[in-house]
Amino acid sequence: MDEDNNGISGIEKSFNDFLKLNKKSLVTTLDVNIQFIIREELLNFQKIFNSIGSASILMDVNNGDILSLVSLPDFDINKRQTINDLNYINRATKGVYELGSVFKTFTLAGGLDEGVIETNSKFKDLPKKITCAGKSIGEYDNKIPASLTAEEILIRSGNIGSVRIAQKIGENKMRNFLEKIGITNKLKFDIAEIGNPLPIKWGKCKLATASFGHGITTTLLQLAKGYSIISNGGYDVQPSLVKKTNQKLSQKKQILKNGISSKINSILRKIVTQKEGTANFANIYGYEVGGKTGTAQKIVNGTYSKNKINTFVAVFPTSKPKYILLVLLDEPQANKDYIYHYKDGSGWKLKGTPFNTAGWTSVEVAGKIIEKIGPILAINKIDFHGNHVVKKIN
């Protein structure tokens, strides 16, 4: 607020008149304890991976309530006049990014919603490389088999397979699907500081690259909305920082076909549990975590650079989703001294980050966060099957 008690940013600005004229309190959805824990973990791993910034959103997939929203680096809001560095942008709501392979989930969900594929649809003889308009599109891992089902394409994060699924959907239907789940349009939100995805000109090559999250942008907040819809049974949700009246699921608008969420959630779980998946470090015992990784190169002066945006979207519990946790690391670096602990019960450890990808950075951060906030969510009488409980889950 300014010296005259007027809101100048954030919720104070958006609800300035309400706060000044009403005696009623304005209640936020944020959980202070969880917000503190997530911020501390982001600060810790910002040092470990030497990133220039990071962000995280924890949201209820069924009603859009945001329990935590953090962006780093942050600053003293009472001294905002001294802030002129763009690195202090709110990466959770204002930052607009190409986010890479997290978009592959949308491609598969779009194919299922349009009825052009099933999870067991077979894609045979997939090449390791294709070209579009003279530019090459290849797999990030040449060990990916040439023949895969649609499910296996997402588990292994295949680029070429995602392109083939998108080609079955088509340009118009793919564009409409992304608009429907709120990825490409500017989002209405409780604060004014939100980003606007860059407009794109659709065509055959744009369809191909968008299928695996390149050449198309969105915000982390919109990514949370899209994954919530895909995982909650296909019901539209509006992310919110302000408590609203309880809305029953039956009153919500279902925008995806029945059965799609259960299929997608099962695959997201396999990405975390199967050795072929890219998110094994998020397999925290007792929480049924599923999710998808995304590693994308940042554009600098109009060209792709070596700098990366590493993102992980976690959904849990996948048997009946309640929460979505997003972790974004901006320009993380490999750490040769960090010790990784495998979650397969073997007790194996690994020293040093072998690859600067989301699976080795953002996933590790998300796993540590879930380990710490999970018991708090349970203590708040919400178990990981969506039921009310009396005591916390061990």
C-alpha positions, 0 to 999 in steps of 0.5 A, a space after each residue: 500500500 502507499 502512504 495514503 492506504 491505497 493498494 498499489 499492487 497484488 490483492 491490496 490493489 485488486 480489492 482496494 475498494 472492498 478493503 476500504 469500504 467493507 467491514 468484512 474480512 477478505 480471506 485468502 486461500 494461502 496456508 502460511 506454514 506451507 508457504 514458508 516451507 516451500 519458500 525455504 526449499 526453493 531458497 535452499 535449492 537455488 543455492 544448490 543448483 545456482 539458478 537465477 530464480 525459481 517459482 512454485 504453486 501448490 493448488 487444489 485441483 478441484 476448486 482452484 484454491 492456491 495454498 502457496 504461491 512463491 517466486 524467487 528472488 523476492 524483495 521487501 514490498 515496503 521498498 519496492 521503489 528500489 527494485 528495477 531488476 527484471 529478475 524480480 519478476 513474479 515467475 509464478 504469475 507474470 513470467 511467460 515461458 516455453 516450458 517444454 515437455 510438460 505440454 506432451 500431457 496436453 497433446 495426449 489428453 487432446 488426442 483422447 478427448 478428440 477420440 483420435 487415439 487411445 492410450 494403447 494406440 500403437 505408433 510404429 517405426 518412429 524415426 529418431 529425427 524429422 524435418 519441418 520447414 528445413 529445421 530438424 526435430 529430434 528425440 532428446 534420447 536416442 535410446 527411445 524405441 522406434 515403436 511405442 504406444 501413446 502411453 509409452 510416448 508420454 512415459 518416455 517423453 518422446 518428441 517424435 511420438 508427440 508430433 505424430 499424436 498432434 498430427 492426428 488431432 490437427 491444427 484447429 482442434 489442437 489450438 481449440 483444446 489448449 484454449 479450452 483448458 486455459 493455456 493460451 489465453 490471458 487468465 483472469 486472476 485475483 491480482 493484476 500482475 499476470 502474464 499473457 502468452 505470446 500469440 502464435 501463428 498456427 501451421 504444420 510446423 507450429 503444430 509439431 513443435 507445440 506438441 512437445 512444448 516448444 514455440 508456444 508459451 504460457 505462464 506457470 499459473 495457467 499450467 496449473 489450471 491446465 493440469 488441474 482440469 486434466 487430472 480432476 475429471 475434466 472440470 473447469 477451475 479458476 485459480 484463486 487467492 481469495 476464499 470463495 463459496 464452496 462449489 460442489 463438483 456437480 455444479 462445475 462445468 465439465 469440459 473434457 470427456 469422462 474417463 480421460 483424467 483416470 487414464 492420464 493420471 495413471 500414466 503420470 503415476 508411471 512416469 514417477 514409478 517406472 524406470 523408463 519415466 523421467 521423474 523417479 525422484 518424486 516417488 515419495 512413499 505414501 503420497 501416490 505422486 504422479 507428474 511430468 517433467 519439462 526441460 526447455 531452452 530459453 530464447 535469448 536475442 531471438 535464438 535458443 540458448 544453452 540456458 534452461 527452464 526446468 519444470 516439474 508438475 506433480 499431481 497427488 494422489 493420482 488415485 483421486 487427485 487433490 493437489 497439484 504442485 509446480 516447481 520451476 527453476 530458471 537457469 539451473 546448473 548441475 551440481 557435482 557435489 549434490 547427493 541423490 538418494 534413489 527412491 526404489 528402496 535400494 539405498 543407492 546414492 549418486 554424487 553429482 548431477 549427471 544431466 541438467 534436466 528437470 528430472 535431475 533438478 525440479 523433480 528433486 526439489 518437488 520431492 523434498 517439498 512433498 516430503 515436508 508438506 504432506 504431513 501438514 496437509 494430512 494434519 489439516 484433516 485432508 488425507 490423500 484420497 480426498 477424505 476427512 481424517 482425524 489423525 495424520 498419515 505417517 
